[in-house]
Amino acid sequence: MSSELFESLELIEEEKGISRDVILDALESALISAYRKHFGAAQDVRVIFDEEGGGIRIIARKNVVETVADRENEISLAEAKKVNEKYEIGDVAEFEVTPKSFGRIAAQTARQVVFQRMHEAEREKMVNEYSERENDIATAVVRRIERRNVMLEIENTESVLMPNEQVRNDNYKVGERYKVFVVEVADSVKGVHLVVSRSHPGLVRRLLELEVPEIGEGIIEIKALSREPGSRSKIAVHSVKENVDPVGTCIGPKGMRVQNVISELRGEKIDIIKYSDDPAEYVANALSPADVLSIEVDEENRMCRVVVPESQLSLAIGREGQNVRLAARLTGWKIDLSSAPDPRKKDAVEEQTSDNVVEEEVEKQEAVEE
């Protein structure tokens, strides 16, 4: 070892933010392990660093005894007094045991320890930085596509978008930018990597939060969200101020706010509905765009029996049951759908029939008068 090592520790501390004491502690542990491996496994030793001369000394510690039974951990009184006259039986004697050939081992160990600590510090720094991004959005650039995996770059860090985290609307091309949801910052033996998703419900939530400042201000709350990635999402919103329309605020002027979210999701439909503590009203809103004629709430089975107009039954159910399925997930209530004739149509038919009868009666009277 040389004094240059100790000088470099100062630079590492300044540039990398790694305390020199942390490196020296790690180096001491590594040197003790190296010494025990090559020169005496059972010895109790410590390391003294000579920063000015650039050297190290290995100091052994042994119990002073009358008769030695364990040569690795004990020293006779006579031998101890050769080191220092003050030692008596029962003391712990310390004396230097640095091997002449230990310099090369020490230098090699020092390089390994410094490199390892720098690598660990970089990982710790990365974990700390990205941990703040968990459950948030990051902008990713597509770097390459390997089979079904999409390799992304996020702030100079590579991440993999796995097939189960992709959505069908995305046609990934190298160089394109995507917003992704950071699910987790994982630290494994292979290094730090981000677990990201385009299919996570959190992506829709955060995109809407970014578009609607009233959410960040606490005026509007996202109470629930259900999603079928790439196809449709339903979001229940609530306003803490009576004079603020939560649905209209989230949709935005000319629909621009929600349209920006839809564009980022490559055309995924977004239904924003008003939340209510009343299960009947909440479920009715969740079944939008279908109208609801009546709802019977079964609290015990947490089920709502919903009647919709015959003409809107397929709309309430949705393609392959999607609308009612998303509504049930959003509200947390089972939904039993049935249909009935639309009373509005019935009234219209009756009114038309009545008009026809009047017209026929007038025509008869005119015929008689002629």
C-alpha positions as CSV (number, residue, x, y, z in Angstrom):
1,M,0.0,0.0,0.0
2,S,1.0,3.6,-0.5
3,S,0.1,7.0,0.7
4,E,-1.6,7.6,-2.7
5,L,-4.4,5.3,-1.5
6,F,-5.2,7.5,1.5
7,E,-5.1,10.6,-0.7
8,S,-7.5,9.0,-3.2
9,L,-9.9,8.3,-0.3
10,E,-10.2,12.1,0.2
11,L,-11.2,12.5,-3.5
12,I,-13.6,9.6,-3.4
13,E,-15.3,11.2,-0.4
14,E,-15.6,14.6,-2.2
15,E,-16.7,13.2,-5.6
16,K,-18.7,10.2,-4.7
17,G,-19.9,11.1,-1.2
18,I,-18.5,8.0,0.4
19,S,-17.0,8.6,3.8
20,R,-13.3,7.7,4.1
21,D,-14.1,6.2,7.5
22,V,-16.6,3.8,5.8
23,I,-14.0,2.7,3.3
24,L,-11.4,2.3,6.0
25,D,-13.7,0.2,8.2
26,A,-14.5,-2.0,5.2
27,L,-10.8,-2.2,4.3
28,E,-9.9,-3.2,7.9
29,S,-12.4,-6.0,7.9
30,A,-11.1,-7.2,4.5
31,L,-7.5,-7.1,5.6
32,I,-8.2,-9.0,8.8
33,S,-10.0,-11.7,6.7
34,A,-7.0,-11.9,4.3
35,Y,-4.5,-12.2,7.2
36,R,-6.5,-14.9,8.9
37,K,-6.8,-16.8,5.6
38,H,-3.1,-16.7,4.8
39,F,-1.4,-16.5,8.2
40,G,-3.6,-17.6,11.2
41,A,-7.3,-18.2,11.1
42,A,-8.1,-18.1,14.8
43,Q,-6.1,-15.0,15.8
44,D,-7.7,-11.9,17.3
45,V,-6.2,-9.1,15.3
46,R,-6.8,-5.5,14.4
47,V,-5.3,-3.2,11.8
48,I,-3.5,0.1,12.3
49,F,-3.2,2.4,9.2
50,D,-0.1,4.5,8.8
51,E,-1.5,7.2,6.6
52,E,1.7,9.2,6.4
53,G,3.9,6.3,5.5
54,G,1.3,4.6,3.5
55,G,1.6,1.3,5.3
56,I,-0.4,-0.9,7.6
57,R,0.4,-2.9,10.7
58,I,-1.4,-6.1,11.9
59,I,-1.7,-6.1,15.7
60,A,-2.5,-9.4,17.4
61,R,-4.3,-9.7,20.8
62,K,-3.7,-12.6,23.1
63,N,-4.5,-13.5,26.7
64,V,-1.5,-13.6,29.0
65,V,-1.4,-17.0,30.8
66,E,1.0,-19.0,32.9
67,T,0.8,-22.1,30.7
68,V,-0.3,-21.8,27.0
69,A,-3.0,-24.2,26.0
70,D,-4.3,-22.3,22.9
71,R,-1.4,-20.9,20.9
72,E,-3.7,-18.9,18.6
73,N,-5.3,-17.0,21.4
74,E,-2.9,-17.2,24.4
75,I,0.7,-16.1,25.1
76,S,2.9,-17.0,28.1
77,L,3.8,-14.4,30.7
78,A,7.5,-14.7,29.7
79,E,6.8,-14.0,26.0
80,A,4.4,-11.2,26.9
81,K,7.1,-9.5,29.0
82,K,9.4,-9.5,26.0
83,V,6.9,-7.3,24.3
84,N,6.2,-5.1,27.3
85,E,7.3,-5.5,30.9
86,K,4.0,-4.2,32.2
87,Y,2.0,-7.3,31.2
88,E,0.8,-9.6,33.9
89,I,-1.3,-12.8,33.9
90,G,-4.9,-12.0,32.9
91,D,-3.9,-9.0,30.7
92,V,-4.5,-8.9,27.0
93,A,-1.2,-8.4,25.2
94,E,-1.0,-6.6,21.9
95,F,2.0,-7.0,19.5
96,E,2.7,-6.6,15.9
97,V,2.5,-9.6,13.6
98,T,2.6,-8.0,10.2
99,P,4.1,-10.5,7.7
100,K,6.8,-9.2,5.3
101,S,4.8,-10.5,2.4
102,F,1.6,-8.9,3.5
103,G,2.1,-5.7,1.5
104,R,1.1,-7.2,-1.9
105,I,-2.0,-8.8,-0.3
106,A,-2.9,-5.6,1.3
107,A,-2.6,-3.5,-1.9
108,Q,-4.7,-6.0,-3.8
109,T,-7.3,-6.1,-1.1
110,A,-7.4,-2.3,-0.9
111,R,-8.2,-2.0,-4.6
112,Q,-11.0,-4.6,-4.4
113,V,-12.5,-2.9,-1.3
114,V,-12.4,0.6,-2.7
115,F,-14.0,-0.6,-6.0
116,Q,-16.6,-2.6,-4.2
117,R,-17.6,0.3,-1.9
118,M,-17.8,2.7,-4.8
119,H,-20.0,0.3,-6.6
120,E,-22.2,-0.2,-3.6
121,A,-22.4,3.5,-3.0
122,E,-23.5,4.1,-6.6
123,R,-26.2,1.4,-6.1
124,E,-27.4,3.0,-2.8
125,K,-27.5,6.4,-4.4
126,M,-29.5,5.1,-7.3
127,V,-31.9,3.2,-5.0
128,N,-32.4,6.3,-2.9
129,E,-33.0,8.5,-5.9
130,Y,-35.5,6.2,-7.7
131,S,-37.3,5.1,-4.5
132,E,-38.8,8.6,-4.5
133,R,-40.2,7.7,-8.0
134,E,-42.1,4.6,-6.9
135,N,-45.8,4.8,-7.6
136,D,-45.1,7.7,-9.9
137,I,-44.7,8.3,-13.7
138,A,-41.4,8.4,-15.6
139,T,-40.7,9.1,-19.2
140,A,-39.0,6.2,-21.0
141,V,-37.4,5.9,-24.4
142,V,-37.5,2.7,-26.3
143,R,-34.0,1.5,-27.0
144,R,-34.5,-1.9,-28.4
145,I,-37.0,-4.8,-28.6
146,E,-35.9,-8.3,-27.6
147,R,-38.5,-10.9,-28.5
148,R,-41.5,-9.6,-26.5
149,N,-39.6,-7.5,-24.0
150,V,-39.2,-3.8,-24.6
151,M,-35.9,-2.4,-23.4
152,L,-36.4,1.2,-22.1
153,E,-34.0,3.9,-20.9
154,I,-35.2,6.0,-18.0
155,E,-32.8,8.8,-17.0
156,N,-29.7,6.8,-18.1
157,T,-31.0,3.6,-16.4
158,E,-32.1,0.6,-18.4
159,S,-35.4,-1.0,-17.6
160,V,-37.4,-3.8,-19.1
161,L,-41.1,-3.5,-20.0
162,M,-42.3,-7.1,-19.6
163,P,-45.1,-8.5,-21.8
164,N,-47.5,-8.7,-18.9
165,E,-46.9,-4.9,-18.3
166,Q,-47.6,-3.9,-21.9
167,V,-50.9,-2.9,-23.5
168,R,-52.2,-3.9,-26.8
169,N,-52.6,-0.4,-28.1
170,D,-48.9,0.3,-27.9
171,N,-46.9,-0.3,-31.1
172,Y,-43.4,0.1,-29.6
173,K,-40.7,1.5,-31.9
174,V,-37.1,2.4,-31.2
175,G,-36.7,6.0,-30.2
176,E,-40.3,6.6,-29.2
177,R,-41.2,8.0,-25.8
178,Y,-43.7,6.6,-23.4
179,K,-45.0,7.4,-20.0
180,V,-44.6,4.4,-17.7
181,F,-45.6,3.7,-14.1
182,V,-42.8,2.9,-11.7
183,V,-44.1,0.0,-9.7
184,E,-41.0,-0.8,-7.7
185,V,-37.3,0.0,-7.4
186,A,-35.7,-3.5,-7.1
187,D,-32.1,-4.0,-5.8
188,S,-30.9,-7.5,-6.7
189,V,-27.5,-9.2,-7.2
190,K,-27.7,-8.1,-10.8
191,G,-28.0,-4.4,-9.8
192,V,-30.7,-1.8,-9.4
193,H,-33.5,-1.9,-11.9
194,L,-36.9,-0.3,-12.2
195,V,-40.1,-2.5,-12.4
196,V,-42.3,-0.4,-14.8
197,S,-45.7,-0.9,-16.3
198,R,-48.0,0.5,-19.0
199,S,-50.9,-1.6,-17.8
200,H,-51.0,-0.7,-14.1
201,P,-54.1,1.3,-13.0
202,G,-51.7,3.7,-11.3
203,L,-50.6,5.0,-14.7
204,V,-54.1,6.3,-15.5
205,R,-54.5,7.8,-12.0
206,R,-51.2,9.7,-12.2
207,L,-51.8,10.9,-15.7
208,L,-55.1,12.3,-14.6
209,E,-53.6,13.9,-11.5
210,L,-51.0,15.6,-13.7
211,E,-53.7,17.0,-16.1
212,V,-56.1,18.1,-13.3
213,P,-54.3,20.5,-10.9
214,E,-57.5,20.5,-8.7
215,I,-56.6,17.0,-7.7
216,G,-53.2,18.0,-6.4
217,E,-54.8,20.9,-4.6
218,G,-57.1,18.5,-2.8
219,I,-60.3,20.0,-4.2
220,I,-61.0,16.8,-6.2
221,E,-60.4,13.3,-5.0
222,I,-60.1,10.1,-7.1
223,K,-62.1,7.7,-5.0
224,A,-61.8,4.6,-7.2
225,L,-60.5,3.4,-10.5
226,S,-61.0,0.2,-12.5
227,R,-59.2,-0.6,-15.7
228,E,-58.9,-3.0,-18.6
229,P,-55.6,-1.9,-20.1
230,G,-55.7,-0.7,-23.7
231,S,-59.5,-0.8,-23.8
232,R,-61.4,1.2,-21.1
233,S,-61.0,2.7,-17.6
234,K,-63.6,4.0,-15.2
235,I,-62.7,6.6,-12.7
236,A,-64.9,7.8,-9.8
237,V,-64.2,11.4,-8.6
238,H,-65.5,13.5,-5.8
239,S,-65.3,17.2,-5.1
240,V,-64.9,18.6,-1.5
241,K,-66.4,21.8,-2.7
242,E,-70.1,21.8,-3.7
243,N,-69.6,24.5,-6.3
244,V,-67.0,22.5,-8.2
245,D,-68.2,19.9,-10.6
246,P,-65.7,17.0,-10.3
247,V,-66.6,15.3,-13.6
248,G,-66.6,18.5,-15.7
249,T,-63.4,19.6,-14.1
250,C,-61.6,16.4,-14.9
251,I,-62.9,16.3,-18.4
252,G,-61.7,19.9,-18.9
253,P,-62.7,22.6,-21.4
254,K,-63.7,21.0,-24.7
255,G,-62.6,17.7,-23.2
256,M,-58.9,18.6,-23.4
257,R,-57.8,17.3,-20.0
258,V,-59.2,13.8,-20.4
259,Q,-58.3,13.8,-24.1
260,N,-54.6,14.3,-23.2
261,V,-54.8,11.2,-20.9
262,I,-56.5,9.2,-23.7
263,S,-53.8,10.2,-26.2
264,E,-51.0,9.1,-23.8
265,L,-52.8,5.8,-23.4
266,R,-53.0,5.4,-27.2
267,G,-56.8,5.7,-27.5
268,E,-57.9,3.8,-24.3
269,K,-61.5,5.0,-23.5
270,I,-61.9,6.9,-20.2
271,D,-65.3,7.1,-18.3
272,I,-65.2,9.7,-15.5
273,I,-68.2,9.4,-13.2
274,K,-69.3,11.1,-10.0
275,Y,-68.7,9.2,-6.8
276,S,-71.5,8.9,-4.2
277,D,-71.8,7.4,-0.7
278,D,-75.3,6.2,-1.8
279,P,-74.8,2.8,-3.4
280,A,-77.7,3.1,-5.7
281,E,-76.6,6.5,-7.1
282,Y,-73.0,5.3,-7.3
283,V,-73.8,2.1,-9.2
284,A,-76.1,4.1,-11.5
285,N,-73.4,6.5,-12.3
286,A,-70.9,3.7,-12.8
287,L,-73.0,2.1,-15.5
288,S,-72.7,5.2,-17.6
289,P,-73.3,5.8,-20.5
290,A,-76.4,3.6,-20.0
291,D,-79.5,5.0,-18.3
292,V,-81.0,3.3,-15.2
293,L,-84.7,2.9,-14.5
294,S,-84.5,1.5,-11.0
295,I,-82.1,0.0,-8.5
296,E,-82.7,-2.4,-5.6
297,V,-79.9,-2.5,-3.0
298,D,-79.2,-5.8,-1.2
299,E,-76.9,-4.7,1.6
300,E,-76.5,-8.2,3.0
301,N,-75.2,-9.7,-0.2
302,R,-73.7,-6.4,-1.3
303,M,-75.6,-6.6,-4.6
304,C,-77.5,-4.1,-6.6
305,R,-80.4,-5.3,-8.8
306,V,-80.5,-2.8,-11.7
307,V,-83.2,-2.3,-14.2
308,V,-82.3,-0.5,-17.4
309,P,-84.4,0.3,-20.5
310,E,-84.7,-2.6,-23.0
311,S,-83.0,-0.5,-25.7
312,Q,-80.0,0.1,-23.4
313,L,-79.4,-3.3,-22.0
314,S,-76.6,-4.1,-24.4
315,L,-75.1,-0.7,-23.7
316,A,-75.2,-1.3,-19.9
317,I,-73.6,-4.7,-20.3
318,G,-71.0,-3.5,-22.8
319,R,-69.0,-5.4,-25.3
320,E,-68.2,-8.9,-23.8
321,G,-69.6,-7.6,-20.5
322,Q,-67.0,-4.9,-20.1
323,N,-69.1,-2.0,-18.9
324,V,-70.9,-3.8,-16.1
325,R,-67.7,-5.6,-15.2
326,L,-65.8,-2.4,-14.8
327,A,-68.7,-0.8,-12.9
328,A,-68.7,-3.7,-10.4
329,R,-65.0,-3.4,-9.8
330,L,-65.2,0.4,-9.5
331,T,-68.0,0.3,-6.9
332,G,-67.2,-2.9,-5.1
333,W,-70.8,-4.0,-5.6
334,K,-72.2,-7.0,-7.5
335,I,-74.5,-5.9,-10.2
336,D,-77.5,-7.9,-11.4
337,L,-78.8,-6.4,-14.7
338,S,-82.3,-6.8,-16.1
339,S,-84.4,-4.7,-18.5
340,A,-87.9,-3.4,-18.8
341,P,-89.8,-1.4,-21.4
342,D,-88.7,2.2,-21.4
343,P,-91.6,4.3,-19.9
344,R,-90.6,7.3,-22.0
345,K,-91.2,5.3,-25.2
346,K,-94.5,4.0,-23.8
347,D,-95.7,7.5,-23.1
348,A,-94.6,8.6,-26.5
349,V,-96.5,5.7,-28.1
350,E,-99.6,6.4,-26.0
351,E,-99.5,10.1,-27.0
352,Q,-99.1,9.2,-30.6
353,T,-102.1,6.8,-30.4
354,S,-104.2,9.4,-28.7
355,D,-103.4,11.9,-31.5
356,N,-104.3,9.3,-34.1
357,V,-107.7,8.6,-32.4
358,V,-108.5,12.4,-32.3
359,E,-107.6,12.8,-36.0
360,E,-109.8,9.8,-37.0
361,E,-112.8,11.2,-35.0
362,V,-112.4,14.6,-36.6
363,E,-112.3,13.0,-40.0
364,K,-115.5,11.1,-39.3
365,Q,-117.4,14.2,-38.1
366,E,-116.3,16.1,-41.3
367,A,-117.6,13.2,-43.4
368,V,-121.0,13.3,-41.7
369,E,-121.3,17.1,-42.2
370,E,-120.7,16.7,-45.9
